[in-house]
Amino acid sequence: MPPILTICNTDSLGEQIQRAFPETRVVKALNTMRHEIMTNPALVPGSHDVLVCGNDAAAKAEVTRILKEWFGWKEVVDVGDITGSRGLEMILPLWLRLFRIYNRAPFNFKIARMVLDA
């Protein structure tokens, strides 16, 4: 500890999967939380986010629909194309440290942002 990532900065597992299967509509999601929270976001009180990325807009829209309708996610943040999986995968070392600090209690991330007037 802390863990290291063997693939990071200039590549990601999400990108490698997309390159290996170029016709597949790869969407990266649900890898920034414990498995219980993936299908039951209400385990963490208050508003919190699930992050998604991928090259195909229709595939991301379908994943977003499933996350909301099947699992009850209210906040889905699209972080862009499949290169966004670099950041999602790099959350793991931070997540593991927080997991130890919070003694395995369910937790998740919230993207706080200020909305500017147009």
Secondary structure, 3 states (H helix, E strand, C coil): CCCCCCCCCCCCHHHHHHHHCCCCCCEEECCCCCHHHHHCHHHCCCCCEEEEEECCHHHHHHHHHHHHHHHCCCEEEECCCHHHHHHHHHHHHHHHHHHHHCCCCCCCCCCCCCCCCC
